[in-house]
Amino acid sequence: MQIHQRILVTGGAGFVGSSVALALKRSHPQTQVTAFDNLHRRGSELNLSRLREAGVAFAHGDIRSLADLTSLPEPPDLIVECSAEPSAQAGYGGSPEYLIDTNLTGCYHCLELARRVHADFVFISTSRVYPYRRLNDLAYEEGPERFHLSAAQTVAGASGLGVSEDFPLDGPRSLYGMTKLAGELMVAEYADAYGIRYLIDRCGVLTGPWQMAKSDQGVIALWMAAHYFCRNLSYIGFDGSGRQVRDFLHIDDFCELLLTQIGDFETYQGRLFNVGGGLPFSLSLRETTQLCEEITGNRLQIAPVAETRPADVRIYLTDHRRLTAVNGWLPRRDARTTLADIFNWIRRAEAQVRYALG
């Protein structure tokens, strides 16, 4: 397995970025791994000691500033672009300025750095690039605990297994999803124009320990934290029954995949993959509640809110067959394991998590 010598992880103090940086350093101790972050998100500073103890260098900077990126002491030969304002609700009811500047201008700056130093590029994208109205128009059936995608679908790229990379992209997808889709296009154009090797992972819900979850991002970790601390929760939208469904992927499963992709870059380069748990690794909010109750022993009264927010999705499942066909990759950590890992982390780091949640 080949590995790069100097790896820059943007958003490197965030949940995904710090997890990726730590996994890279553990797997390849001789590799120089640098986490680059502006520490904008509350709780991201709590990862700094973990990075330092593992031997990951930290550079405090902002991808909205090209000068911050180009002033790094040594040029990377691989950039893993994990930075983002990750909320699908970002910009609604307020200014999208930070979202646009971070996700679009920031991606451009990272690509400029890659062009200048001839670095390979990994772009962490999102399933939110798929238009939410098209997703909500898919045929589905109602069960007592969850909505189910029907086996027969009339839209290309949709099946009972979920959504593949062939799903149509016309239609609104959220302001956040727009920035990530634009980022994907920018990556492909830079690669074609300047000979940059790249790969794009279009991720569903990534979750696990050290996710400082918010009400609009990181729902599975948020659900466990709310049960642990006995905080209020609501079932929002789609009649307020909590039957909406998302698949999930444990962050360790994702990091193991990414290590494989980076180590065999030529096999994956120039390609885009849906990355997520798929149907066997999916949960409705009601099912998540039940597991959280079993693991924590706490029961909450969860209020129903019938009104559906902009860009919310009834069901999203990742059809990852394109990725699996490359080398047989499949997720390994199921829902109970994932939620138990989050619970055990919260129990160990209770004061830090309480602070991060605000």
N, C-alpha and C positions, 0 to 999 in steps of 0.2 A: 504494500500500500504506500503510494507516494503522498507526501504532505508538503505544503508550502512552508517556507522558512520564516516569513513575517506576515502575520495575519492581523488585520484590523477589523474589529467587530464594532460597528456603529450601533448606537443605542445599547452599548455594552454594559450599562448598569441597570437596564430594564430586565423584566422577567425573562423574555426569550434571549436577549443579547447576553446577559450574564450567564445564563445556563449554557449557551453555546460556547462562550469564551472559556468557561470552566471545563466543559467537556473536551474542548480542543487541547487545553493545557494538560489535563489529566492523561489524555490519550497520547500526546506527543510532548513530553516535558521539555525537549530541546527546542521546540518551536517558540519563537517570540510572538506572544499573543497580547494585543493591546485592546483594551475596552475604551471606547470613545463615547462620552455622554455629557449632556448639559445638566443632568440631575433635575430636570424640570418636574418630573412626576414624583409626587410625594411617596416616600419609601424607597426610592431608587438609591439614595445614599446609604441605606442599610446594607447594600450589596458590596460596598467598597472594601470592607474588611475581609469578606469572603474572597474577593478577587485578589487582594494583596496577599493573603495567606497562601493562596494557590500559586502565586508567582505570575499572575496576570498583571501587566502594567496598566495603569489608568491614565487617560488623557482627558482632562476637563475641557470640553469644547463644544461647539454648536455646529451641526451640519448646515445650518442656515448661513454660516460664514465660511466661504471657501478658504479664506486665509487661515482659519482654525485647522482645517484639514490639511492644507499644504504646508503648515509649519511643523508638522510632526517630525521628530528627529531622524527617523529612518523610513523610507518609502515601503509600503506593504507590497507583497506579491499576490495577496488575496484580500479582497474586501468582502465581508459578509454584512450586507445592509439590513440590519434589524431595526433601525430607528423608525419611529412613526408616532404620530398621534393616532391611536388605534381604535377610537370609538366610532361606531356607526352612527351615533347621535351627534357627533361633533359638527358644529356649524349651524345646526337647526336652532332657531330662536336667538341667534347671536352671530358674531362675525366669524367667518371661516379663515381668518388671516393666519392664525398659528397653524392650523391644519394644512393650508395650502403651502405656506412657507416651509414647514417641516417636511411634509411628505413629497411635495413636488420639487421645490427649489433644493431641498436637502438631497433628494435622489440625484438631481442634476449635478450637484457639487461632488457627490460620491463618484459619479461616473466621470466627471472631469479629472478627479484624482486618479482614477483607474486609467484613463487615457494617457495622462502625463507620465505615469510610472509603469505602464504596461502590466497592470495587475489583472488577475482573474476576478470575476464578480459573481457573487451569489445574492440574489434578490429575494427577500422573504415577503411574499405577497399574501393575498387573502382571498378566501371564498367570497368575500363581499364584492368582488368584481362582477358577480353574476346579478343581473337585474332582479330586484326584489318583487316586482309585479309579475314577471314571468315565473318566478319561483312560487309565488302564492297562487298562480293560476294552474299549477300542476294538479292533476287528479289525485285525490286523497280520500281516505276513509277515516271515520271517527271511531276510536276505541275509548273505553272508559278511562284509560290512563295516558293515552297519547294519540296523536294523529299519525296515520300511516300513509306513506306514498303508495299509490296503486301500482301494481305490476305493469299495467298497460298505460303507456304515456304516448302522446302524439307529438311531443316536442323533441327535436334532435338533442342527443346528449342526456336525456332523462330516462330513468327506468326505476323499477322498484329498489334498485341498489343505490340510487341517488343521482348525483349530477356529475357528469364527466366534463373533460376539457372542451368537448364539442358543443356544449350548451350555448345558445345564442347570447350575444353580448349587447344587443340593441335594447335600449330602454334605461331609465334611471336606476341607480344601484345604491345610492347614498353618496354624500359628498366625500366621505372617507373612501368608499369603494372606487369613486371616480379617480381620486389621487393615486390609488394603487394601480388601477388599470393603466392610467397615463404613465406611471412609473415603469410598468412592464413594457409598454411601447417604446419608452425612452431607452430602456436597457437594450432591446432588440435593435433599435436604430444605431445606437452607439457601437454595438457589437459589429454590425454590418459596415459601418463607416470607418471604424478604427481597429478592427481585428481583435476585439476584446472577447476572450472566452467567458461564457456565462452560463448560469442555470437559474431557473425561477421555480420556487416552491410556492404554490398557491394554497395556503394553509387554512384549515377550518379552525375550530376552537382548540387552542393549545392551553393546557392547564397543568397544574401540579404545585408542589411546594415552592414558596418564595414568589408566588403571584400576588401582588398587592392589588387585589381586585376592586373594581368600582361597579356602581349600579349599571353602567352602560358598557362595561368591558370586563371580561373575566368572570362570566356568570357562575361557573361551577365552583371556583374557589370562593367567590362571594357567598354562594349558598351555604357552603360549609362554614365559613367564618361567621355568617349571621346565626347559624344554629349553635356554633360554639359559644358565641358571646350573647346569645338570645336577643338579637336585634331584629327590627321589623323587616319583613319582606312582603312583596306583592307579586301576584300573578298578573302581568301586564299584557293586555291585548288578547285577541282571538278568543273572545267571550270570557276572559278572566279565569279559565278553568285550569291553566297550567299544563295544557296538553301539547304545547308547541315543543318541537324536537330539534336538537342539534347533535351531531356526532362530535366526539372529542378525541384528543390525542394527548397522552401523557407526555410531558416535556422530555422525559428521558427517552421515550420512543423516538421523538423527533430528533433529538441530538444524536442518537445512534444512527438514524438514517442519514443525517447530514454528514457525519464523519465518513460514512460509506461513500456518499456522493463526492465529497471533497477528495477522498483518497483515491477515487477512480474518476477524476474530473472529466477525462476525455470521453468516457462512456455517456455521461450525463450532459455534457456541454452543449449549449445551443438549444436546450429543450425546456419545456414547461410541464410541470406535474401538479395535479391535485394531490394534496397531502392531508390526510385525515383518517379518522378511525373507521368510517363507514358504518353501515347498518349494525353490525355486531357490537360496535363501540359507540352507542348512541343512547341518549337519555331525554325524556321529557322533564319538564320542571317538576311535575308531580312525582315522577320516579326518583329524581334527584332529592326531593324532600324526604321521601321514604328512606332512602339510604342514609341521608344525613341524620335523620331521627334515630336510626338503628345504631349508627356509629357513635354519635354524641350522647344519646340518651335524652336529648332535649326535644321538645315538641313546641312548634310555633303556631300561632294563628296567622295564616297568610291571607292577606286581604285580596279579593279579586278586583281588578281594574279592567273593565270591558274594552275601553278605548285602545286601539292599536296605534303605536307611535310610528312616525315616519320611518320607512325603510325596515321595519320589523318583518321577520320571516316566519311563516308557520312551521315549515319543515326544511331543514337542510341536512342532507347526507352526502358525504364525499364518496364518489365512485373513483377509487384509486387504482383501477385495473391497469392503466397505462404505466404507472410507477411499479406496480407489482410485477408486471411482465418483464421489467429490466433484470431483476435479480431475485424475485420471489419475496420482496419485502412485505411484511404484514405487521400491524401493531400487536403488542404483547400484553400490555397492562390494562386490565378491564376496569369497569366503573368502580367496583368496590375497592380494588387495590388503589386506584387513583384517588378516590375520596379519602381513604384511610391514610394515604401518604400526606395529603393536605392537612388532615386532622392532626396527625402526629407532629408535623412541622409547626402548626399553630400552637400546639400544647408546649413544644420546646421553646418557641420564640413568642410567647403570648404577649409580652409587653411591647415588642417591636411591631407585631401585627396590629395590636390595638392602636398604636400610634399611627401606623400607615393608613389604617381605615379612617382615622380622624374622628 
